[in-house]
Amino acid sequence: MGEDDHTISDEDEEEFEGKRKRKPPKKVAKRQKFTEVETDEIKTDLSEYLKSGIFPRKPQVEDAKQKSRKKNGHILKRSSDKIIKKISAMNHKNK
């Protein structure tokens, strides 16, 4: 067979005998539940979407967040996609 054999020489063997280093586990983000205040604010500011059973798109949510900022509200801290998911869940719950 010759030199092209895939045998491990004594020098290479020493490298493989050591313990493998494990990657540290990734930190998992805790799910942050919507508070009652945030839920009430969604119900008032985005009520037309809850009544019609559809969910808003990003521009409509951004407008609601701007109104919330002017009123010192709480939903402006949440991302738009999380608010849309919350409205979707609220619509499914009402069915």
N, C-alpha and C positions, 0 to 999 in steps of 0.2 A: 504494500500500500504506500508507504513512503512518508515524506514530510507533510503531505497535505492531510494526514490523519487528524481527526479532531480530538486527539488525546490531550490531556492537560498536563503540562510539565510540573515539576515539583515547585517551581517559583510561583506559577499561576495558582496552584492548589492552595497555597498559604493565603492568598487574597480571598478565596472563596470560603475558607473555613471560619472567618470572623462572623460575628452576628450581623444580621442585616438591620439597618436602621429603619424604623417604622416612621411613617409620617404622623405628625401629631393629628389627632382627630379634629375635624372642622367644627367650629362652634355653630350650633343650630340656633337660629333666631326664634325667640319665643313669639307666639302668635299674640298680638295685642287686640283684645276684643274692643268693639265699639262701645263707648259709654252711653248711658241714657241720654245725656246732654247732646252728644253727637247724633244719636238716632233721632231725637226730637228735632234737631236742626235740619237733618235730611228730610224728615217728614214735612217740615214747613217750607223749606226753600225749594225742594224738588218734588212737591206734592203732585204736580200735573203728570209726572212720569209714574208715580205710584198709582194714581187713579186710572190712567190709560193702560197700564200693564206693560209699557215699553220702558227701555232704559235709555238714559241720555248718552250722548257722545261727549268726548273730551271738552269741546268748547263750551257746552252747556254746564258741565261740572266746574270748569274754570270760572265761569260767570258766577256761579253759586259760591265758589270759594272767595271771589272778590267781595261779594256781598257780605260774606261771613267775616272777612277781614275788617270791613267797615263797622260791623256790629260787634267786634271783638269776639267772634265766634270760635268754635273749636274744630270745624271740619277742614279748615285750611291747613291743618297739620298733616292730614292724610293725603296720600297720592290719589290722583284722579281714577286710576284703574281700581283701587280698593273701594272707592266710593261707588263706582259703577257696579262692582261685584256685590256690594251691600244692597244696592237698590234691586239688583237682579234677585238676590236671595229673599228680599222682602216681598217682591212680586210673586215669587214661587210659593212663599209661605201663605200668601193671601188666597191662592187658588183653592 
